[in-house]
Amino acid sequence: MTDSQQSIHGEWGSRWAFILAATGSAVGLGNIWRFPYIVGEYGGGAFILVYLACILLIGLPVMMAEILIGRRGRQSPINTMRALPAEHGANRSWQAVGWLGVLAGFLVLSFYSVVAGWSLAYVPFTAVGTFTGAETGEVEQFFEALLQSPWQMLLWHTVFMAVTAFIVLRGVQNGLERAVRLLMPVLFLLLLVMVGYGMGAGAFLEAINLMFQPDLGALNGEALLVAMGQAFFTLSLGLGAIMAYGSYLTSRASIPGNSGLIAGADTVIALLAGLAVFPIVLGAGLDPESGPGLVFVALSYGFGQMPLGALFGTLFFLLLSFAALTSAISIMEPATAYLVENRGWQRPKAAVVVAGMAWLVGIGSLLAFNAWSGFTIAGLNFQELMEYLSTSVMLPLGGLLIALFAGWVLPRNLTSEELGVSPRAGLFRVWLVLVRYLVPAAILVVFANSLGIIG
Ligand code: PHE
């Protein structure tokens, strides 16, 4: 029986612990750094519309699938994707889903830590008043200078990865829940402060136009792919992070309810980040298409102009770093849990090895902004390549396979039991249609379209 089955890594202390950890995983750089910069790059309203549709119709059902698979398997994603297919007479190759996820996790974590390092770097610089009263050109130059100093980036990347490894080696449950419970609401409030500031001092109406007036003509295949990839990235789906967290979830907790809460909170935070960033960008005449630096430049300029900005700014970048930390630890969980289960390693050793490998790959990403900037494949530098391969290719591919597995391989009585509803219930039927048909079809169409095969 599922009730007696428990993961060897332990179980969440309460229903809240899971929600907090999973929300901590979902809310991170994806919402505050990546969402605004790709919205700016891909033209705003229409992009957001597609993104929201992906969250609701693809992300939410895949999240339910990932959690239920994790909770059913009660092992690391690699082992769960070995055990469940065996139990249900399915092909052994399903295990590849677990491996794909672990690989995707390394790629994501490698550049994630570099960007989290930028956020860490901005903490002391904001605190000493670097941006107070600064002109837009100066804040832009400051960010450029950071990108041009590999040693500085290496320092912050290393600090971030070390802290992440330290938290992971102590186990998922220790102390983190309390920290998330306290710090996430503060981050939320700070975002509200920034939105409020943008309403008064920035170009708020223009920002609303940019974000919510869809110009569907602006959408191309690449934009669709990026929007879909972002839905996976921001909800932490497709690489087994949420599956691993699901494996520590008690069988009493409601998977649909929790998924809705997590996806809802994540979406609100991303939209707020956009509403905080774009009024400043448009009001100060910054370029919405300026790429990965957008948020750092825009917000540090905003903090530099507003009353108590140094204080708010310091707190903001500190909390952003913390939000990145709670995401990074979840990215490490599948690989770490696997090494503990299959190699019999102690958790500390596993965590240090996983973090160390991602740290090494991350060096390539930080060099892509300076020494290696000339090295490109298909027009993408090393960092862009890592971001593209993981976010736009591997996560949707992982999500596709997870949906197919939950929809076609696992029997209905099992999935409906895990979801806590009758197989006849409307909610269950909608979910089943989504994971069986709509999610796979949508992902395949977007892939084919971006390859120029159709459309
Ligand atoms: N969801 C996280 C964010 O938005 C990133 C992440 C991706 C975490 C994949 C886990 C798995 O920042």
Residues whose N, C-alpha, C, O or C-beta is under 5 A from the ligand:
A	BS01	LIG	S25 A26 V27 G28 L29 G30 N31 F233 T234 L235 S236 L237 A241 S327 S330 I331
